[in-house]
Amino acid sequence: MRIFLTAVLLAIFSYALALVLKNPAELQVDLLFTTVPVMRLGLLLLLTLALGVVIGLLLGILVFKVIQKSWEIKHLRKDIEHLRREQIQVAKTAAAEAAASAKHEKTVLDIHAEDKSPL
């Protein structure tokens, strides 16, 4: 992987160098806040490319974080719903056991010693 990244960086550097060398024309550039009296066209292309890459990476990271957070929120909502259903099921089971226990206690308490037949 490291060799691949090195090769890609070398190719990008070579392309940038070729841009600067192949476009030797000099021109005046107005940068809104200042004016550069003389700049090589290749250097201007290179700066524009670098600025575009940086802005694209920053926007990509921002969009990726938004998508990741929305996916995480959706996943957590599913977990909450699953736990809520599980909690309701446990509560129903506990209520049924409590009702059965109360019924059993009532039937046990209803039998008195003098009610027993000698048979």
C-alpha positions in Angstrom: 0.0 0.0 0.0 2.8 2.4 0.9 4.4 1.8 -2.5 1.1 2.5 -4.3 0.7 5.8 -2.4 4.3 6.8 -3.2 3.7 6.1 -6.8 0.5 8.2 -6.8 2.2 11.1 -5.1 5.1 10.9 -7.5 2.7 10.9 -10.5 0.9 13.9 -9.1 4.1 15.8 -8.5 5.3 14.9 -12.0 2.0 16.2 -13.5 2.3 19.4 -11.5 5.8 20.0 -12.6 4.8 19.3 -16.2 2.0 21.9 -15.9 4.4 24.5 -14.7 7.0 23.8 -17.4 4.5 23.4 -20.3 2.7 26.7 -19.5 5.4 29.4 -19.3 3.2 32.2 -20.3 3.0 35.0 -17.7 -0.1 36.9 -16.9 -1.6 39.2 -14.3 -4.0 37.6 -11.8 -6.6 39.5 -9.8 -7.3 37.7 -6.5 -10.1 40.0 -5.3 -8.1 41.3 -2.4 -4.8 41.8 -4.2 -3.4 41.6 -7.6 -0.4 39.5 -8.6 1.4 41.5 -11.4 3.1 38.5 -13.0 2.4 34.8 -12.5 3.1 31.8 -14.7 0.0 30.1 -16.1 1.3 26.7 -15.0 1.7 27.8 -11.4 -1.8 29.3 -11.5 -3.2 26.0 -12.8 -1.4 24.2 -10.1 -2.6 26.4 -7.3 -6.2 26.2 -8.6 -5.9 22.4 -8.7 -4.5 22.2 -5.1 -7.3 24.6 -3.8 -9.9 22.5 -5.5 -8.6 19.3 -4.0 -8.4 20.8 -0.5 -12.0 22.2 -0.7 -13.2 18.8 -2.1 -11.6 16.9 0.7 -13.0 19.2 3.4 -16.5 19.0 1.9 -16.2 15.2 1.5 -15.2 14.8 5.2 -18.1 17.1 6.3 -20.7 15.1 4.2 -19.3 11.8 5.4 -19.6 12.9 9.0 -23.2 13.9 8.4 -24.1 10.6 6.8 -22.2 8.7 9.5 -24.1 10.5 12.3 -27.5 10.0 10.6 -26.7 6.3 10.2 -25.7 6.1 13.9 -28.9 7.8 15.0 -31.0 5.4 13.0 -29.1 2.4 14.4 -29.5 3.7 18.0 -33.3 4.3 17.5 -33.6 0.7 16.3 -31.7 -0.4 19.5 -34.0 1.7 21.7 -37.1 0.2 20.0 -35.8 -3.3 20.4 -35.0 -2.7 24.1 -38.4 -1.2 24.7 -40.1 -4.2 23.2 -37.9 -6.5 25.3 -38.8 -4.5 28.5 -42.5 -4.7 27.7 -42.2 -8.5 27.2 -40.4 -8.9 30.5 -43.0 -6.7 32.3 -45.9 -8.8 30.8 -44.1 -12.0 32.0 -43.6 -10.6 35.5 -47.2 -9.5 35.7 -48.4 -13.0 34.6 -46.2 -14.6 37.2 -47.4 -12.3 39.9 -51.1 -13.0 38.9 -50.4 -16.7 39.0 -48.7 -16.5 42.3 -51.6 -14.4 43.8 -54.1 -17.0 42.5 -52.0 -19.8 43.9 -51.8 -18.1 47.3 -55.6 -17.5 47.3 -56.3 -21.1 46.6 -53.9 -22.3 49.3 -55.3 -19.9 51.8 -58.9 -21.0 51.1 -58.3 -24.5 52.4 -58.8 -24.6 56.1 -57.9 -27.4 58.4 -61.5 -28.2 59.5 -62.6 -28.4 55.9 -60.6 -31.5 55.3 -62.6 -34.7 55.0 -61.3 -37.7 56.9 -61.1 -39.6 53.7 
